[in-house]
């Protein structure tokens, strides 16, 4: 078995963990999924606050009615 020496200045005295690329990719996938979930929760929370404060839009009977409302609405 080969031995690799890693200088302490590279890790700044902290622990160093070495994992396979496959395991790293799995961890990245999990992290991205968790971030997406947190962003979704944040957006949902904001949307529910909007509904509570009466900041809603619609419903519309037709697409034409919806388009008219969108064009007349300020940004």
C-alpha positions in Angstrom: 0.0 0.0 0.0 1.3 3.5 -0.9 1.5 6.2 1.7 0.8 9.8 0.9 1.9 12.6 3.3 -0.3 15.7 3.3 1.2 18.8 4.9 -0.7 20.2 7.9 -0.7 23.6 6.3 -3.0 22.3 3.5 -5.6 21.2 6.0 -5.0 24.1 8.4 -5.0 21.6 11.3 -8.5 20.4 10.5 -9.5 16.8 9.7 -9.1 15.6 6.1 -11.4 13.0 4.6 -10.7 11.3 1.3 -13.6 9.6 -0.5 -14.1 8.1 -3.9 -15.4 10.2 -6.8 -18.5 8.0 -6.9 -19.2 8.7 -3.3 -18.5 12.5 -3.8 -21.0 12.6 -6.6 -23.6 10.9 -4.5 -23.1 13.4 -1.7 -23.3 16.3 -4.2 -26.6 14.9 -5.5 -28.1 14.7 -2.0 -26.9 18.2 -1.2 -28.5 19.6 -4.4 -31.7 17.9 -3.6 -31.8 19.3 -0.1 -31.1 22.8 -1.4 -33.9 22.5 -3.9 -36.2 21.3 -1.2 -35.3 24.3 1.0 -35.8 26.7 -1.9 -39.2 25.2 -2.6 -40.2 25.5 1.1 -39.0 29.1 1.1 -41.1 29.9 -2.0 -44.1 28.1 -0.7 -43.9 30.0 2.6 -43.7 33.3 0.7 -46.7 32.3 -1.5 -48.8 31.4 1.6 -48.0 34.8 3.1 -49.1 36.5 -0.1 -52.4 34.6 0.1 -52.9 35.6 3.7 -52.3 39.3 2.9 -54.8 39.1 0.0 -52.2 39.4 -2.7 -53.8 37.0 -5.1 -54.5 37.0 -8.9 -57.4 35.3 -10.5 -59.2 33.0 -11.0 -60.0 33.6 -14.7 -62.8 32.1 -16.8 -60.8 32.3 -20.1 -57.2 32.7 -21.3 -58.2 35.9 -23.0 -59.4 37.3 -19.6 -56.1 36.2 -18.0 -54.0 37.8 -20.7 -55.9 41.1 -20.4 -55.4 41.1 -16.6 -51.6 40.4 -17.0 -51.2 43.3 -19.5 -53.0 45.7 -17.2 -51.2 44.7 -14.1 -48.2 46.9 -13.0 -44.8 45.1 -12.6 
